[in-house]
Amino acid sequence: MRIVRSIVQERFIEAIHRAACGIVETRLHFKLLCTQSTQNQDCLSWRIEKLPKGESVGFAFRSWMRDGFPVHSGDVFHTINRLRKLKMNKRALEVMEWVIRERPYRPRELDYSYLVEFTTKLHGIPHGEKLFSHVPSEFQNELLYNNLVIACLDKGVTRLSLEYMKKMRELGYPISHLVFNRLIILHSSPSRRKMIPKLLTQMKADKVTPHVSTYNILMKMEANEHNLENLVKVFSQMKQKQIEPNEISYCILASAHAVARLYTATETYVEAVEKSMTGNNWSTLDVLLILYGYLGNPKELERIWGIIRELPLVRSKSYMLAIEAFGRIGQLNRAEEIWLEMESTKGLKSVEQFNSMMSVYCKHGFVDKASRLYKNMKTNGFKRNAITYRQLALGCLKSGLAEQALKTLDLGMRMTINRRVRNSTPWLETTLSIVEIFAEKGDVENVERLFEEFHKAKYCRYTFVYNTLIKAYVKAKIYDPNLLRRMILGGARPDAETYSLLKIAEQFRT
């Protein structure tokens, strides 16, 4: 019986954090990791989600029972996962407080673990620890300990988490792979990454079974660093350990190869994504929109967009990605149709929505349409941001308005931009498009000015990015003996085009 119980609890641990794990991985700049969006309007979860602000969850429970439905643990399980995904932590805590207080069924380990989790999230670790000590001793087991550790890690309190992990070892409780996932994420910054091999060694020492989500996090870290070689190495290690990749794994691989402009490999991984999909996960479908845009495949792009439109809820983000994807393959009219559909069904509520259409116009040099959209943003009371001005600068350059482009570029560069935006692929690709135009003109000064952004984001690890810099020197007829050395130290590998450009540059040696 203890073996069976242990297996069941392990499954519970995996289930209750599946959505949360997706959210954390998304914080590593990957827009894929979420759960399926299939919300039934007759379920308890929907009634709680739609409660007006200030209305007690008791109202939703009473209306549910008044309609003849009992409150089962499965209803609560589904509700909590939905609220966690929507980041409605306060509501989630109210649900669990009602369940423990009213006892529609006998509370179990899972219910108390939820209560500890959301108490810690909302009221802090001391409150979570105090509540933990008051939970009936029969339920103070590995499930509750794992949840408390994860809640502490979510608060960034590593030392206390490690102390609880030590206590779990003493009590003989297994540590969940989700705990190590959080630890790896907390150590994902460049200054702390040297700790990750030690964490993996500890994971092995604790006999924690390797999980695909752990490898997905490691792969995403390499993808964010634009380190394709290490990304493929992690994937190979996962295969060697006989851990089956999932759709998230293949999405990471496909996206990384698309950004690196390796489209043949991208196609292979996209096929793997399609084969490994489990249901219509909106996050995976969103990534497929992006990927088929990169591959220039209008037929598949329409197919995926059609599937998304059939979902019970189509998010504004999906509309924006579809607009950008159709714009990328040059179908401007289709992008405008989706824009109008988004405007009528979702409303225009954010500057990001305007920026999605702005990117399409500017990418193709339709600066007049972009200007009208810019004025529309102002009319609707939206404050333009650095992304808006960076796109407008590209539009001006595409239209031959060099002086206006420089003014717009400088205007955007004076604005505060967070690291997430600076390291995002759309920002880097827009900047590269601007750099390519400056390079064709031999404008070394502006190319070098923007190239610093590529260094900080490690985007210059791609050969085609450095080749653009070398091209600027060639067009300007300037010889710089350090270009090849800079390229190699920057992490890029010279190719035939590199050596061809450098050979031409030698003609300008004085």
N, C-alpha and C positions, 0 to 999 in steps of 0.2 A: 504493500500500500504506500509506503514512504517513497518508493521509486516512482510510482504513478503520480503521487502528489507533487513530487519534485518536477516531473515533466510538465504537469499542468501549470505549475507556478512559473516555470521558465517561459511557457507560451504566453502566460499573462504578462510577464515582464516585457516580452517582445511586443506584444500587442498594444499595451497602454502607452508605449513611447514611440510607436512607429511614426505617427504624425509629427510628434515633437522632434524626432530625429531628422525628419525631412526639413523642418523649419531651420534647425541649426545648420544643416549642410547648405541651405540656401544662403545663409549668412556668409558663406565662403564664395559668394558671387556666382552660384549655380542656380538657375531659375527652375530647375526641374523637380526638386524633391518634395513632392506633396502627395496627398492621398486622393482617392477618387471622389469626384464631386457629383454624387447622385443623391440628392436630398429629397426625401419624400415629404410632401406637405402635410400628410396625415400623421406624422410621427411626433413623439414627445419632444424630440430635439428641436424640431421646427417651431413648435409652440413656444419653447423657452427662448430660442434665438430671436423671435419676433416680439417678445415682451417689450412694452414701452419702458423707457428709462425711469427708474424709480419704482416700477411694479415688482412685487415680490414673486419669486419663482413658485411660491405656494399657489398662486393664482393659476399658473399653467398646470401644475400637478392636480389641483382640484378639478379643473375643467376636463383634464384627461380622464380622471376617475369618474367624473359625472357622466361622461359619454360611454361609460361601461368598460373602460380599459384598465386592467390592473397595472401597477408599476412593477415591472420585472427588473432584475439586475442587468439584463441585456439592454433594456431601454436606457438605463443610466450609463452603461458602458458606451453606447453609441453617442449619447448626448455629450458626455465628457470629452470624447475624442473630437467631436465636432466643435465644441467650445474651445478646446485647446488649439485646434487648427485655426480657428478664427481669432485666437488670442483674447477670448472673452474669459479671462481668468477669474474675474470677480463673480461672474455668473456661475462658473464652474464650482467655485467655493460655496456659493449659496446653495447650489444643487446638492452638494455633498453634506452640507450642514443640515439641510432639510431631511435627507435620507437617514442620517445618523439620529436625528431628533425624532422623526415621525416613524421610522422603522417600517416601511411598507413591506420589507422582507428582512431576514436576519442578516445584518452587515457581516461582510467577510473581509479577508486580507486586502482584496482589491479596493474595497470601499474605503478602508482606513488609509491605504496608500495614497489614494486620490486626495483624501482630506489633508494628509500631511504635505503632499506635493503643493497644493494650491494655497494652503496656509503659509507655507514657507515663501512661496512666490509673492504673495500679497503683503504679508505681515513681517517677513524677515525670518532668518534662521533661528534666533532664540525662541520665537513663538512656535516654529516647527519642531524644535527639539523638545520644548515643554509638552506639546501635544503628543509627540512620539512617546514620551515617558508615561502618558496617561492612557495610551492604547492598551487594551487587554493583553496580557502577556502572551496568550495563545496566538495572537496575531503579530507579535513582534518577531517576525521571521525575515528570511532573505528578501522577500518582496518589499517589505516596508523599509528595510535597511537600504536596499538598492535605490528606492525612490527618494529616500532622504539624502543619500550621497549625490544623486543626480540633481536634486533641488539645490544642494549646496554648490555644486559645480556650475549650475546655471547662474548662480549669484557671483561666480568667480572666486569662491573661497576654496582654494585648493588644499591648504594645509588641513583644515577641519575634515574635508572629504577623505584625505589620506588616512586620518586618524580613525574614521569610521570604517574604512576599508580594512585597516589593521584589526579592528575589533571583529569584523565579519570573518576574517581568517581565523581568529582565535575561537570564534563560536562555530566554525566549520560551515559557514554559509557561503554558497557560491556567489561570485561577483559577476554581474551581467556585463556582456560586451558593450552595452550602451554606456556604462560608466567609463570604460576605456575610450569609447568614441568621444565622449565629452572632454576627457583629459587630452586627447590628441588635438581636438579643436582648440582648446585653451592654449596649447603649445604650438599652434600653427604659424605664429608670427615668425619672421626671419630670425629674430634675436633669441627665440625659445625653441626653435625646431630641433636643436641638437638633443633635446630631451626625448624626442619621439622614439628613437631606437631603444632607449631604456624602458619606455612605456610598453613597447611591443615585447621586449624581453620579459617584463613583469607579467604581462598578459599571458605569456606562455608558461611562466612559473606558477601562476594561479590556475593553470589548466582551464583557461577560458577558451572555449571553442571559437576559432576564427570565424568571422561573419562577413558576408558580402558588403554590408554597410560600412564596416571598418576600412575595407579596401577602397570603397567608393570615396570615402573621405580622403584617404591618402592620394588617390588618383586626382581628385579635384584640387588638392593642394598643389600638385605638380602642374596641372592645367592652368591654374591661376598664375603660376610662375612662368608660364609659356615654356616649360621644360618638357618637350615631347618625348625625348629619350627616356627620362626617368618615369614619365607617365606609362609608357609602354612596358618598362621594366616592372613596375608595380603590378600591372595587369598580368604579366607573365608569371609573377610570383603567386598571384591569386589562382591562376590556372594550375600551377604546379602543386598547390595545396588542395587541388580538386574542389575548389569553391566555385560554384556555378555563377557566372555574371548574370545580372538582371538588367532590366531595361534602363535603369539609372546608370549602370556601368557603361553600357553601350552609348548612351546619350553623352556621357562625359567624353568618351573616346571620339565619337563622331564630331562633337562640337569643337574639340581641340584640334582635330585634323582640318576641319573647315576653316577655322581661324588661321591655321598655318598654310592655307591654300593647297592642301593635299587632297584634292577632290575625289580621286579614285578610291583612296582609303576611306574617305568620308562616305561614299556610296556603299561600301562594304559594311561599315558600321551602322549605317541607317537601315540597311536590310536586317541586320541583327536586332536593331531596336524594334522594328515592326514584328519580327518573329517572337520576340520575348515579351511583348506587351501583355499585360494582364488587365483586361477591361479597358475602358476609355478613360484613362487618367488624364485629366486636363493638363497637368504639368508636362507629361510626356508629349501630348499633342501640341502643346505650345512650342516645345523644342523642335518637333518635326516641322512646324511652320518655318522656323528659323533655318533649319537645315535644307529643306527643299528650296528655300529662297537662295541660299548659297549655291546649291546645285543647279539653279536655273530650270527647275522642273515645274512648269505651270500646271500640268495635269495632276501631279501628286499634291501640289499645293492646294488646288481646288478641292481635291478629295479630302484632305485633312481638315480644311476649313469647313467643309460640309459636315464632317463628323462633329466638329466643335459646336457648330450652330444647332445640332440636334441635342446637345446636352441640356439638362434642365436649367442650368444657369451658365450664361456666357459672360465671362468677366471682361471688364474694360481692357485689362492687360492683353487678353487674347485678341481683341479687336486691334489694338495697337501693333501687336506683332504681325498680324495678318496684313495690315496696311504697309508696314515696313518690308515684309517679305515680297508682296506683289510689286512694291516700288523698286525693290532690288533687281527684279527680273524685267523691269521696264514697263510693267502693265499699270500705267498711271491712272487710266480710267477705272480700272478695277479697284485700285487703292482708294480713289475718290468715292466710289460707290460704298465701300466698307466704312469710310469716314462718315458719310452721310447716315448710314445705318447706325453707326455707333452714336452719332449725335442725337438721332431720334429715339433710340431704345435706351441708351445709358445716360444721355445728357453729357454736356461738357463740364467736367468738375475738376480738372487738374491741368496744369501746364504740360504734364507729360503727354496728355492726349494731343495737344496742339503740336508738341515737338515731334510726335510720330509722323504726322502728315508733313510737317516742315522738313523733316529729313528727306522725304521722298522728293519734294519740290527742289530742294537745294542740291540733292545728289545729281539731278538731271538738268540743273541750271535754269529752272523756271523761277527766276528771282521775283518776277512780277506777282505770281501767285503766292510765293512765300511772303512777300511784303503785305499782301492783302490779309493773309492769315495772321501775320504779326500785328497788324492793326486790329484784327478781330480779337486777338488775345487781350489787347489793351482795353477794348470796348467791353469785354466780358469780365474785366477786373482781375486778370491773371498777370502776375509779375513774371516777366521773362527772366530766365536764368542763364548760366554760363553755357549750357547745352544749346539753348536757342541761338545765342550769338555765335557759337562755334559753327553751327549748321548754316547760319546766314552768311558767315564769312566764306564758307565753301561755295554757297550759291552765287555770291558776288564774284568770286574768282572764276567760276564756270561761265559766268555771263560776261567776263572781261572787265568787270568793275574793280580793278586792282586797288585803287586808292580807297574806295568805300570798304573793300574787303579788309584792308589793314586796320582801318578805324574800328570796324566791327569786331575784328579779332582782338584788338587791344582792349576794347570795352569788355569783352568776355573774360579776358585774362586778368582783369582787375577785380573780378568777382571771386568770392570764396567758393572753392570747389572741394568737396570732401574726397577722401582717398578712394572710396568705393566708386565714385563716378570717374575719377582720373584713371582707374585701373580697368574700367569696364570696356568691353570689346567695341560697342558702338562709338564711344568717345575716341578710342584709339584709332579705329578705322576711319572715322571722319577726319581726324587730325592727319592721318597718313595721306588721305586724298588731297588735303590742303598742301602738305609737304611735297607731294608729287608734282603739283602745279608749280610751286616755287622752284622745285628742282629743274623742271623743264625750262624755266626762265633763267636758271643760273643764279638764283637769289640765295646764296650760301648763308647770308646773315639770318634770314628768317627760317631757313631750313634747320640751322644749328639751334636757333632759339626754341623751336618746337621739338627738336630731337631730344632735348633734355627730358621731356615728358616720357618718351619711349624708354629712356634709360631707367627712370624711376619705376616704371611699370614692368620693366624687363621685356618689353615688346620688341626690343631691338635684337632679341635672340633669333628672330627670323631673318634669313638671308635677304629676302626681298626688301625688308625695311632698310638694312644697311646699304644695299645696292642703290636705293633712292638717294641716300646721302652722298655716295660716291658720284652718282650721276650729276648732282648739283655742282660738285667741284669740276667735273668734266665740262659741263655746259658753261661754267664761269671761266673755264680755261685756267684753273688754279691747280697747282701741284701741291699735294700734301703727302709727305712720305709716311705719315703715321696712320693713314686710313686703314690699311690692312691690319695693322697691329690693334687699332681700336676695335675693329670688327671682331677679331678673334677673342680679345679680352672681354668684349661685350657678350660673348656666348654664341655668336653666329658662325656658321661654316661657309667659307667662300665657295662659290660655284663658278661655272663657266662664264656667266655674265659678269661676275665680280672681276675675274682676271682680265676679261675683255675691256672693261671700263678702266681698270688700273693701267692697262697697256696704253690706252688712249691718253690717260692723264700724264703718263711719263713724257709725252710730247711737249708738255708745258713746263718741264723742269728748266730752271734758268741757271 
